Amino acid sequence: MEEKEEKIKKSLKYSIFDGAFYWMMVGFGESFIAAFAVFLKATNIQLGLLSSLPKAFGSLSQLFSNWLIGIFKTRKRIVCISSFLQGFMYIPIALVFFFGELSIPILIIFVCLYWVFGVIGNPAWSSWMGDLVSDENRGDYFGNRNKIGNLVSFVSLLLAGYILQKFSTGTFMEYTGFCIIFSLAFVSRIISFFYLTRQYEPEYEFAPNANFSFMQFVKQARFRNYGLFVFYLSLMNFGVYISAPFFTPYMLYDLKLNYTAFTIITAVALITKFAMMPVWGKLSDKYGTKKVLVLAGFLMPATPILWIFSTNIYYLMFAQVFAGFSWAGFDIASFNFIFDTTKREKRATCVAYYNVLTGFAIFVGAILGGLIVKYNSFFWSKYYIVFIISFVMRYAASFIFLPKLREVRIVEEISSRKLLMKALTTRPSSGLVSNIMNFRRNNNGNVKSPRFMFKLPMRKKKP
């Protein structure tokens, strides 16, 4: 038993490094795929397809996740193989520049493969991590893991933006800049893959009788807590992706921001999320995931409407601070709600069906947003109308479904107003680096190896 606990402890540390390098890949690569498409002269419809089709195919691929688990009899192998293939996709993505008029369609194909490889292992990974992280400390652990990931993503995003700005002296030089950051993204994912291979997978027995069909899930969803949550996130993602693909072209086309300004505005939301993730995680553990989800679910929908009131870069940075604050709470609560409301043996299937429905909603939302942008002529910026519609749809989702969700854990009671004040007044960190790791000293004052300061949540030993 002690040997198993030690393996779990090491695996939780390795998972933090895996997450850090995964987010480094996102900062260097994924965050700039839309900008790369703009560089290749993509239309608004093509940008909508680039944002929606990959997520739709990725979501549909998860219908095969349980089949893969049944074949491989191990979750770890599926996760490791898919993560390696996802990183490899940055090589063909970078090469689409040479395909001329076909560059955007081919880019969409390779980004679809990138997303399929990136998410087909998600149900297996969620089930795997559910066996490693204790229930009572899940919010704290993933809050800290995401905090570190967002910090790394923030730094890599800034560095990538700096590289692009330095190389934006001509078409080929600008393309060289994209090649550099995509290469860094590839290397980051390979390092993430290395740490995944070092993690321990607790014994897992595949139970075919725990599975249920997609149609069975849909028919029963409105009667179950988790099913209503999936409907909520699906409608919310539909509203989010009406506008989500168009913030990048709005900044680069309408506001005519250079890569430095674009990167700074994008990074502000990331650094705010980095600071707030552990705060929301602790609040979620103490007061319940539903309470955090309700509060964040009524804050986050306001983010797109803030973009229509001013084009001042400092105002937009404020809007991004609000976005990072509210999205941090929404993301951590949504993630933990899945674990709270699903059983271990059914979790992989539940996560797969959740991603299928939200992926379809994302696809429809982005396509609808693209059509609205194409034919809109109401405002000086054709993107304003999708920001407004997105704002309305997000609030509609929260008003319809949040009152129907139930908290499944026994938690302390608190009002939304007091919870908001706690989130605003809690000190996020005593230091960006010192809170992540510190250095031990021996009796001679020499620095020894680093260790993580925060306590990794362990499963309690059975008596």
Summary of the structure (lengths in Angstrom):
residues: 463
radius of gyration: 21.7
end to end distance: 10.9
largest distance: 72.0
contacts: 1611
relative contact order: 0.15
helix: 78%
strand: 2%
